[in-house]
Amino acid sequence: MKIYLHERGIICTGKAWQVRRLLKQYTANYTYVKEWIEDGKSQQIKVQSLKNHPFEKKT
């Protein structure tokens, strides 16, 4: 299970049941994804940039 915390969102990878369990756990603490990202920044969790990300839109 991996969690990628970005400036514009969150990407969770893993088995479907792992992702569902993780999201249920985080809904107890956070209402919005924005809150999750801000809390990650305050806890010194590495927030990755979306530059050169495989899901980034090509311009």
The first five atom37 places (N, CA, C, CB, O) and aatype in JSON, in Angstrom:
{
  "aatype": [12, 11, 9, 18, 10, 8, 6, 1, 7, 9, 9, 4, 16, 7, 11, 0, 17, 5, 19, 1, 1, 10, 10, 11, 5, 18, 16, 0, 2, 18, 16, 18, 19, 11, 6, 17, 9, 6, 3, 7, 11, 15, 5, 5, 9, 11, 19, 5, 15, 10, 11, 2, 8, 14, 13, 6, 11, 11, 16],
  "atom_mask": [
    [1, 1, 1, 1, 1],
    [1, 1, 1, 1, 1],
    [1, 1, 1, 1, 1],
    [1, 1, 1, 1, 1],
    [1, 1, 1, 1, 1],
    [1, 1, 1, 1, 1],
    [1, 1, 1, 1, 1],
    [1, 1, 1, 1, 1],
    [1, 1, 1, 0, 1],
    [1, 1, 1, 1, 1],
    [1, 1, 1, 1, 1],
    [1, 1, 1, 1, 1],
    [1, 1, 1, 1, 1],
    [1, 1, 1, 0, 1],
    [1, 1, 1, 1, 1],
    [1, 1, 1, 1, 1],
    [1, 1, 1, 1, 1],
    [1, 1, 1, 1, 1],
    [1, 1, 1, 1, 1],
    [1, 1, 1, 1, 1],
    [1, 1, 1, 1, 1],
    [1, 1, 1, 1, 1],
    [1, 1, 1, 1, 1],
    [1, 1, 1, 1, 1],
    [1, 1, 1, 1, 1],
    [1, 1, 1, 1, 1],
    [1, 1, 1, 1, 1],
    [1, 1, 1, 1, 1],
    [1, 1, 1, 1, 1],
    [1, 1, 1, 1, 1],
    [1, 1, 1, 1, 1],
    [1, 1, 1, 1, 1],
    [1, 1, 1, 1, 1],
    [1, 1, 1, 1, 1],
    [1, 1, 1, 1, 1],
    [1, 1, 1, 1, 1],
    [1, 1, 1, 1, 1],
    [1, 1, 1, 1, 1],
    [1, 1, 1, 1, 1],
    [1, 1, 1, 0, 1],
    [1, 1, 1, 1, 1],
    [1, 1, 1, 1, 1],
    [1, 1, 1, 1, 1],
    [1, 1, 1, 1, 1],
    [1, 1, 1, 1, 1],
    [1, 1, 1, 1, 1],
    [1, 1, 1, 1, 1],
    [1, 1, 1, 1, 1],
    [1, 1, 1, 1, 1],
    [1, 1, 1, 1, 1],
    [1, 1, 1, 1, 1],
    [1, 1, 1, 1, 1],
    [1, 1, 1, 1, 1],
    [1, 1, 1, 1, 1],
    [1, 1, 1, 1, 1],
    [1, 1, 1, 1, 1],
    [1, 1, 1, 1, 1],
    [1, 1, 1, 1, 1],
    [1, 1, 1, 1, 1]
  ],
  "atom_positions": [
    [[0.85, -1.17, 0.0], [0.0, 0.0, 0.0], [0.89, 1.23, 0.0], [-0.97, 0.0, 1.22], [1.77, 1.38, 0.85]],
    [[0.66, 2.09, -0.96], [1.41, 3.34, -1.04], [0.44, 4.49, -1.15], [2.39, 3.32, -2.24], [-0.62, 4.39, -1.77]],
    [[0.83, 5.61, -0.53], [0.04, 6.83, -0.6], [0.95, 7.93, -1.13], [-0.58, 7.21, 0.79], [2.01, 8.19, -0.56]],
    [[0.54, 8.56, -2.2], [1.28, 9.67, -2.76], [0.48, 10.94, -2.48], [1.54, 9.48, -4.3], [-0.61, 11.12, -3.01]],
    [[1.03, 11.8, -1.66], [0.38, 13.04, -1.27], [0.95, 14.15, -2.15], [0.59, 13.36, 0.24], [2.14, 14.44, -2.1]],
    [[0.1, 14.77, -2.95], [0.5, 15.81, -3.87], [-0.13, 17.14, -3.48], [0.12, 15.45, -5.31], [-1.01, 17.2, -2.62]],
    [[0.33, 18.19, -4.11], [-0.23, 19.51, -3.85], [-1.68, 19.61, -4.29], [0.59, 20.57, -4.55], [-2.45, 20.37, -3.71]],
    [[-2.06, 18.84, -5.31], [-3.42, 18.93, -5.86], [-4.27, 17.7, -5.58], [-3.35, 19.15, -7.34], [-5.41, 17.64, -6.06]],
    [[-3.78, 16.73, -4.84], [-4.58, 15.55, -4.58], [-3.78, 14.43, -3.95], [0.0, 0.0, 0.0], [-2.64, 14.6, -3.54]],
    [[-4.42, 13.29, -3.89], [-3.82, 12.11, -3.26], [-4.02, 10.93, -4.19], [-4.46, 11.83, -1.85], [-5.08, 10.76, -4.79]],
    [[-2.98, 10.09, -4.3], [-3.08, 8.86, -5.07], [-2.78, 7.71, -4.12], [-2.1, 8.86, -6.31], [-1.73, 7.69, -3.48]],
    [[-3.7, 6.77, -4.03], [-3.53, 5.58, -3.19], [-3.4, 4.37, -4.1], [-4.73, 5.41, -2.21], [-4.21, 4.17, -5.0]],
    [[-2.37, 3.58, -3.86], [-2.18, 2.37, -4.64], [-2.18, 1.18, -3.7], [-0.87, 2.42, -5.45], [-1.77, 1.28, -2.54]],
    [[-2.64, 0.09, -4.19], [-2.71, -1.13, -3.39], [-3.89, -1.96, -3.83], [0.0, 0.0, 0.0], [-4.51, -1.68, -4.86]],
    [[-4.19, -2.96, -3.05], [-5.35, -3.79, -3.36], [-6.61, -3.01, -3.02], [-5.3, -5.14, -2.59], [-6.6, -2.13, -2.17]],
    [[-7.69, -3.34, -3.7], [-8.93, -2.58, -3.55], [-9.38, -2.53, -2.09], [-10.04, -3.2, -4.41], [-9.8, -1.47, -1.62]],
    [[-9.29, -3.64, -1.38], [-9.74, -3.65, 0.01], [-8.85, -2.77, 0.89], [-9.77, -5.09, 0.55], [-9.32, -2.19, 1.86]],
    [[-7.56, -2.66, 0.56], [-6.65, -1.81, 1.32], [-7.0, -0.34, 1.13], [-5.19, -2.07, 0.9], [-7.02, 0.43, 2.09]],
    [[-7.27, 0.04, -0.11], [-7.61, 1.43, -0.42], [-8.92, 1.81, 0.26], [-7.7, 1.66, -1.95], [-9.03, 2.88, 0.85]],
    [[-9.92, 0.93, 0.18], [-11.21, 1.2, 0.82], [-11.05, 1.36, 2.33], [-12.21, 0.08, 0.52], [-11.64, 2.27, 2.92]],
    [[-10.26, 0.48, 2.96], [-10.04, 0.57, 4.4], [-9.32, 1.86, 4.77], [-9.25, -0.63, 4.9], [-9.67, 2.51, 5.76]],
    [[-8.33, 2.23, 3.98], [-7.59, 3.47, 4.23], [-8.51, 4.68, 4.14], [-6.44, 3.61, 3.23], [-8.47, 5.57, 5.0]],
    [[-9.35, 4.73, 3.09], [-10.26, 5.86, 2.93], [-11.27, 5.93, 4.07], [-10.98, 5.76, 1.58], [-11.62, 7.02, 4.51]],
    [[-11.75, 4.79, 4.54], [-12.66, 4.79, 5.69], [-11.98, 5.35, 6.93], [-13.18, 3.37, 5.97], [-12.59, 6.09, 7.69]],
    [[-10.71, 4.99, 7.13], [-9.97, 5.49, 8.28], [-9.77, 7.0, 8.19], [-8.6, 4.79, 8.39], [-9.93, 7.71, 9.19]],
    [[-9.45, 7.49, 7.02], [-9.19, 8.92, 6.87], [-10.46, 9.76, 6.9], [-8.45, 9.17, 5.59], [-10.4, 10.94, 7.24]],
    [[-11.61, 9.18, 6.55], [-12.85, 9.95, 6.62], [-13.23, 10.26, 8.07], [-13.98, 9.2, 5.94], [-14.01, 11.18, 8.31]],
    [[-12.68, 9.52, 9.01], [-12.93, 9.82, 10.42], [-12.21, 11.11, 10.84], [-12.48, 8.65, 11.31], [-12.65, 11.79, 11.76]],
    [[-11.11, 11.43, 10.17], [-10.3, 12.6, 10.54], [-10.48, 13.79, 9.61], [-8.85, 12.22, 10.57], [-10.33, 14.94, 10.03]],
    [[-10.79, 13.54, 8.37], [-10.83, 14.61, 7.36], [-12.14, 14.56, 6.59], [-9.64, 14.48, 6.38], [-12.63, 13.49, 6.24]],
    [[-12.7, 15.74, 6.34], [-13.91, 15.84, 5.52], [-13.53, 16.04, 4.06], [-14.8, 16.99, 6.01], [-14.18, 15.5, 3.16]],
    [[-12.48, 16.83, 3.81], [-12.07, 17.16, 2.46], [-10.62, 16.73, 2.22], [-12.23, 18.67, 2.2], [-9.83, 16.64, 3.15]],
    [[-10.3, 16.47, 0.96], [-8.93, 16.12, 0.59], [-7.98, 17.26, 0.91], [-8.85, 15.76, -0.91], [-6.84, 17.04, 1.3]],
    [[-8.46, 18.49, 0.74], [-7.64, 19.67, 1.04], [-7.14, 19.65, 2.48], [-8.44, 20.96, 0.77], [-5.99, 20.0, 2.74]],
    [[-7.99, 19.24, 3.41], [-7.59, 19.14, 4.82], [-6.49, 18.09, 5.0], [-8.8, 18.78, 5.71], [-5.55, 18.29, 5.77]],
    [[-6.61, 16.98, 4.3], [-5.63, 15.9, 4.37], [-4.28, 16.39, 3.87], [-6.1, 14.68, 3.55], [-3.24, 16.11, 4.47]],
    [[-4.28, 17.13, 2.76], [-3.03, 17.65, 2.2], [-2.39, 18.66, 3.15], [-3.28, 18.3, 0.83], [-1.19, 18.61, 3.39]],
    [[-3.2, 19.59, 3.68], [-2.67, 20.6, 4.6], [-2.09, 19.96, 5.86], [-3.76, 21.6, 4.97], [-1.06, 20.4, 6.36]],
    [[-2.75, 18.93, 6.36], [-2.25, 18.24, 7.54], [-0.95, 17.51, 7.23], [-3.3, 17.26, 8.06], [-0.06, 17.45, 8.08]],
    [[-0.85, 16.96, 6.03], [0.38, 16.29, 5.61], [1.55, 17.26, 5.55], [0.0, 0.0, 0.0], [2.67, 16.91, 5.91]],
    [[1.28, 18.49, 5.08], [2.32, 19.52, 5.03], [2.76, 19.9, 6.44], [1.82, 20.76, 4.28], [3.95, 20.08, 6.69]],
    [[1.8, 20.02, 7.36], [2.14, 20.44, 8.72], [2.89, 19.35, 9.48], [0.88, 20.82, 9.48], [3.63, 19.65, 10.42]],
    [[2.71, 18.1, 9.07], [3.4, 16.99, 9.74], [4.72, 16.64, 9.06], [2.5, 15.77, 9.77], [5.32, 15.61, 9.36]],
    [[5.16, 17.49, 8.16], [6.42, 17.33, 7.44], [6.44, 16.05, 6.59], [7.58, 17.29, 8.43], [7.5, 15.47, 6.36]],
    [[5.27, 15.63, 6.11], [5.21, 14.52, 5.18], [5.6, 15.07, 3.82], [3.78, 13.86, 5.15], [5.21, 16.18, 3.45]],
    [[6.36, 14.31, 3.08], [6.82, 14.79, 1.77], [5.63, 14.92, 0.82], [7.88, 13.83, 1.18], [4.98, 13.94, 0.48]],
    [[5.37, 16.14, 0.41], [4.33, 16.43, -0.55], [5.0, 16.55, -1.91], [3.53, 17.73, -0.17], [5.82, 17.44, -2.12]],
    [[4.64, 15.66, -2.82], [5.3, 15.61, -4.11], [4.67, 16.57, -5.09], [5.28, 14.21, -4.66], [3.46, 16.83, -5.05]],
    [[5.48, 17.07, -5.96], [4.98, 17.91, -7.05], [4.42, 17.02, -8.14], [6.1, 18.83, -7.61], [4.85, 15.87, -8.28]],
    [[3.46, 17.52, -8.91], [2.89, 16.73, -9.99], [3.68, 16.84, -11.29], [1.47, 17.16, -10.22], [3.27, 16.28, -12.3]],
    [[4.79, 17.55, -11.28], [5.61, 17.63, -12.48], [6.18, 16.24, -12.79], [6.76, 18.67, -12.31], [6.62, 15.53, -11.88]],
    [[6.16, 15.88, -14.05], [6.65, 14.58, -14.52], [5.89, 13.41, -13.9], [8.13, 14.45, -14.22], [6.45, 12.33, -13.73]],
    [[4.65, 13.64, -13.56], [3.83, 12.58, -13.0], [3.12, 11.86, -14.13], [2.81, 13.14, -11.97], [2.67, 12.52, -15.07]],
    [[2.99, 10.55, -14.08], [2.4, 9.83, -15.21], [0.94, 10.19, -15.48], [2.5, 8.36, -14.98], [0.47, 9.98, -16.6]],
    [[0.2, 10.73, -14.5], [-1.19, 11.07, -14.7], [-1.4, 12.54, -15.02], [-1.97, 10.71, -13.47], [-2.53, 12.99, -15.17]],
    [[-0.32, 13.28, -15.13], [-0.41, 14.71, -15.42], [-0.89, 14.93, -16.85], [0.94, 15.39, -15.19], [-0.5, 14.2, -17.76]],
    [[-1.72, 15.95, -17.04], [-2.19, 16.28, -18.38], [-1.03, 16.82, -19.21], [-3.33, 17.3, -18.33], [-0.23, 17.61, -18.73]],
    [[-0.96, 16.39, -20.43], [0.05, 16.88, -21.35], [-0.44, 18.19, -21.94], [0.37, 15.85, -22.48], [-1.58, 18.29, -22.38]],
    [[0.43, 19.21, -21.95], [0.05, 20.5, -22.52], [0.78, 20.76, -23.8], [0.31, 21.63, -21.53], [0.58, 21.81, -24.43]]
  ]
}
